[in-house]
Amino acid sequence: MIVRSRDALDARGILQWDPAYPDRLFLQQSIADGSLFILADEEGIQGVVVLNETQLPEWSTAAWQDRDGRALVLHALAITPECQGRGYGRALMRFSEALARARGYTSIRLDAFSGNENTVRFYERDGYVLRGEVRLVQKRPGHQQYYCFEKSLVQG
């Protein structure tokens, strides 16, 4: 499923994922530590997301609003190409936010490749606020600029 999602992005010239991330080891470790969650329907697994507290060192330059609480970090959100546009991404986001609240987190953080305009708009429409831009040198040249987003889960 991840490979099909990556291939669909590559076909659109969006080279945010590569064989190094998210790779099989990352996914296996995420399963083992209980941070990988799936969305399935009658046809099988249609989406995945990894939720943990791991933040990239590059994120330290972002102007995070939630500095006193606990942030849950969203990684590797993917919906099978055939199921995109059916609300599955939004369902995984609602699940992620509900899980974060239930576990006492006060915000959710994530990054998005700046060249993936659909994804950037998806997060902005969902109430995520741009907190900074980072350069991820481990990514392919020309595809290293990422936006850091945050959503507060605290009412008021």
MARLUMLUM-448409 format. One record per residue: x, y, z of N, C-alpha, C in turn; residue in one letter. Coordinates in steps of 0.001 Angstrom, whole numbers, padded with zeros to 6 digits, always signed. Atoms other than C-alpha are relative to their C-alpha. Layout:
BEGIN
XYZXYZXYZA ...
//
This chain:
BEGIN
+000806-001179+000000+000000+000000+000000+000860+001258+000000M -000905-001141-000048+002793+002441+000856+000711+000159-001343I -000698-000072+001288+004640+001564-002354-000933+000544-001076V +000960-000518+000982+001493+002181-004436-000236+001495+000214R +000183-001416-000297+000989+005514-002678+001211+000804-000449S -001231-000682+000417+004627+006492-003255+000073+000078-001524R -000049+000015+001466+004419+005455-006915-000991+000999-000605D +001003-000957+000489+001259+007536-007399+000508+001437+000169A -000581-001320-000204+003011+010575-005898+001112+000258-001018L -001103-000141+000957+006100+009994-008038-000527+000296-001400D +000576-000197+001332+003920+009809-011161-000490+001432-000197A +000444-001406+000053+002662+013316-010310+001161+000970+000210R -001174-000844-000198+006224+014597-009806+000188+000452+001429G -000101-000338-001422+005831+014735-006024+000897-001052+000654I -000987+000972-000465+008975+013056-004744+000271+000135+001494L -000158-000172-001447+008338+013388-001016+000397-001292+000693Q -000372+001282-000579+008744+009683-000309+000972-000693-000939W -000965+000754+000791+011538+007425-001448+000185-001361+000662D -000174+001325-000621+012715+003878-000723+000515+000034+001437P -000519-000097-001369+014359+005127+002503-001058+000406+001013A +001063-000402-000926+011148+006599+003990-001294+000190-000756Y +000043+000980-001093+008754+005255+004824+000339-001389-000533P -000444+001312+000456+010529+001944+004412-000568-001111+000889D +000519+001174-000706+009727-001558+005616+000420-000006+001471R -000482-000003-001382+011878-001203+008759-000774+001009+000841L +000780-001012-000715+010118+002036+009778-001400-000526+000308F +001353+000518-000206+006733+000376+009317-000007-001167+000989L -000082+001113-000944+007785-002806+011154+000219+000498+001421Q -000238-000565-001334+009112-000763+014080-001257+000684+000531Q +001227-000674-000403+005907+001260+014118-001078-000987+000418S +000930+001064-000397+003835-001915+014259+000410-000543+001370I -000498+000589-001244+006040-003322+017025-000230+000910+001200A +000174-000896-001156+005783-000202+019183-001432+000526+000138D +001414-000351-000122+002041+000194+018596-000365+001374-000509G +000278-001349+000486+002248+003497+016738-000573+000043-001415S +000586+000045+001339+000966+002353+013330-001465-000389+000105L +001437+000234-000015-002776+002517+012807-000480-000127-001437F +000498+000220+001352-004708+001286+009807-001466+000388-000109I +001390-000211+000348-007961+002205+008155-000337-001064-001030L +000365+001091+000905-009660-000763+006515-001487+000051-000310A +001399+000192+000359-012881-001394+004690-000166-001446-000457D +000267+001389+000403-014436-004528+003226+000989-000514-001036E -000975+000404+001016-011762-004547+000509+001414-000123+000546E -001322+000126-000592-008801-004416+002904+000516+001309+000558G -000637-001188-000551-006343-001852+004220+000005+001088-001061I +000087-001124+000939-006970+001508+002580+000797+001213+000467Q -000775-001131-000494-004950+003830+004786+000812-000368+001217G -000840+000187-001182-002243+004052+007420+000445+001365+000514V -000620-001170-000611-000857+006611+009804+000849-000492+001170V -000857+000279-001150+001961+006518+012355-000092+001200+000923V +000159-001040-001019+001455+008483+015576+000939-000292+001163L -000915+000154-001123+004222+008965+018129+000488+001380+000433N -000512-001285-000474+006262+011689+019820+001303+000399-000677E -001282-000243+000658+009257+011612+017469-000058+001221-000909T -000095-001203+000820+010139+015022+016045+001404+000091-000593Q -001290-000161+000654+012898+015643+013545+000777+001147+000635L -000799-001106-000546+015787+017787+014811-000235+001304-000762P +000228-001193+000815+015085+020201+011944-001218+000794+000474E +001214-000665-000467+011724+020998+013520+000257+000999+001126W -000280-000894-001135+013440+022871+016368-000079+001469-000396S +000071-001395+000452+013369+026039+014241-001438+000473-000206T +001403-000380+000211+009556+025988+013879-000507+000814+001193A +000584-000857-001045+007529+028539+015846-001231-000691+000587A +001099+000767-000581+005431+025980+017705-000722+000838+001041W +000793-000734-000983+002613+027514+019709-000076-000772+001315Q +000153+000849-001184+002176+024588+022120+001384-000391+000526D -001322+000277-000574+005363+024703+024162-000088-000616+001393R +000148+000487-001366+003960+023704+027555-000686-001363+000080D +000740+001263-000011+001825+020694+026590+000791-001132-000635G -000593+001170+000669+002476+017394+024887-000523-000057-001426R +000375+000065+001410+002499+017104+021096+000102-001435-000511A -000028+001270+000726+001577+013956+019206+000416+000328-001423L -000529-000258+001335+003398+013728+015886-000563-001009-000982V +000594+000809+001060+001755+012433+012736+001042-000225-001091L -000951+000394+001043+003938+010537+010239-000694-000903-001014H +000312+000992+001033+003425+008668+006974-001487-000249-000203A +001420+000158+000317-000271+009309+006457-000107-000361-001475L +000160+000436+001390-001204+007399+003303-001373-000632-000187A +001258+000604+000430-004436+006492+001571+000271-000631-001361I -000221+000625+001299-004437+004017-001310-000494+000929-001103T +000399-000915+001074-004618+005918-004595-001452-000175-000445P +001373+000254+000445-007923+004257-005529-001048+000554+000959E +000967-000451-001016-009574+005468-002308+000126+001471+000343C -000140-001420-000288-008391+009054-002309-001243+000736-000480Q +001188-000768+000318-011218+011551-002341-001276-000567+000596G +001168+000618-000636-013562+009302-000343-000172+000389+001462R +000093-000409-001397-012997+010976+003022+000825-000849+000949G -000799+000870-000869-010581+008338+004304+001124+000771+000699Y -001038-000815-000627-007810+010881+004933-000567+000794+001161G +000661-000753-001071-010194+013019+006956-000342-000939+001162R +000321+000965-001063-011298+009914+008883+001241-000336+000817A -001231+000275-000744-007681+009135+009802+000414+001208+000835L -000308-001201-000784-007199+012726+010909-000912+000089+001229M +000923-000024-001142-010313+012589+013121+000409-001059+001025R -000464+001052-000901-009084+009292+014563+001244+000466+000758F -001257-000443-000616-005620+010778+015214-000252+001038+001074S +000305-001043-000973-007063+013797+016984-000733-000562+001220E +000720+000619-001126-009435+011702+019113+000958-000809+000867A -000990+000783-000739-006594+009368+020092+000908+000933+000802L -000874-000951-000694-004381+012336+020963-000694+000580+001232A +000738-000555-001139-007049+013892+023175-000154-001047+001107R +000203+001071-000983-007761+010551+024880+001287-000299+000774A -001287+000285-000643-004046+010191+025671+000638+001241+000625R -000473-001185-000703-003671+013710+027048+000915+000924-000788G -000810-000908+000815-001892+015393+024147-000762+001306-000190Y +000615-001310+000147-002533+019089+023668+000104+000552-001423T -000106-000420+001398-001565+019376+020005+000470-001169-000858S -000546+000936+000989-000710+017467+016864+000921+000801-000903I -000971-000615+000901+002329+018301+014764+000273-000946-001169R -000340+000786+001183+003310+017168+011292+000779+000869-000959L -000572-000774+001087+005270+018175+008267-000594-000490-001310D +000535+000320+001323+004194+018238+004639+000943+000570-001045A -000851-000458+001090+006236+018505+001473-000628+001226-000650F +000536-001254+000518+005837+022061+000186-000504-000124-001434S +000420+000189+001384+005437+020812-003388-001251-000843-000161G +001233+000789+000069+002416+018648-002521-001159+000924+000390N +000994-001039-000266-000164+021420-002834-001315-000557+000526E +001256+000586-000479-003160+019116-002326+000082-000343+001482N -000167+000365-001401-001800+017843+000966+000087+001237+000883T -000113-001240-000769-000861+021326+002166-001388+000612+000201V +001361-000547-000118-004406+022569+001428-000868-000865+000910R +000758+000927-000848-005869+019448+003103+000219+000329+001476F -000298-000305-001399-004094+020258+006378-000490+001393+000383Y +000465-001360-000306-004859+023977+006196-001521+000042+000169E +001465+000035-000114-008578+023303+005607-000436-000689+001286R +000331+000753-001204-008501+020980+008608+000431+000723+001278D -000327-000794-001193-007319+023736+010951+001448-000065+000441G -001419+000042-000342-003589+023037+010941+000633+001314-000419Y -000590-001321+000196-001503+026202+011195+001474-000163-000351V -001401+000009+000415+001792+026729+009396+000849+000640+001092L -000871-000498-001068+004516+027139+012034+001445+000195-000439R -001365-000192+000489+007624+027140+009870+000285-000863-001209G -000481+000773+001129+009567+025746+006968+001348-000588+000370E -001272+000658-000271+012417+023273+007196+000521-000630-001287V -000650+000669+001132+014872+021795+004748+000471-001364+000494R -000379+001364-000364+015226+018021+004972+001015-000495-001020L -001073+000301+000951+018591+017318+003358+000049-001469-000394V +000005+001417+000324+017999+013575+003435-000946-000325-001156Q +000934+000183+001113+015289+014017+000792+000700+000292-001322K -000582-000206+001324+015928+014118-002957+000144+001498-000316R -000191-001402+000381+017358+017390-004315-001224+000539-000754P +001174-000617+000599+014578+019775-005307-001294-000362+000714G +001179+000470-000733+012202+018048-002887+000294-000020+001496H -000473-000032-001376+013665+019094+000448-000703+001028+000875Q +000670-001053-000765+011437+022011+001514-001319-000533+000570Q +001192+000513-000673+008805+020973+004081-000585+001076+000900Y +000710-000899-000894+006194+022929+006004-000323-000734+001288Y +000376+000542-001304+005676+022321+009713-001381+000552+000367C +001342-000380-000386+002042+022363+010821-000298-000472+001415F +000426+000341-001356+000414+022283+014249-001476+000306+000142E +001407-000242-000337-003140+021978+015482-000158-000155+001495K +000265+000061-001426-004128+022787+019032-001216-000884+000249S +001113+000869-000387-006387+020227+020693-000668+000495+001275L +000526-000575-001233-007122+022449+023681-001122+000972-000360V +001131-000900+000230-010516+024151+023713+000211+001299+000753Q -000041-001273-000704-010710+027827+024543+000997+000866-000571G 
//
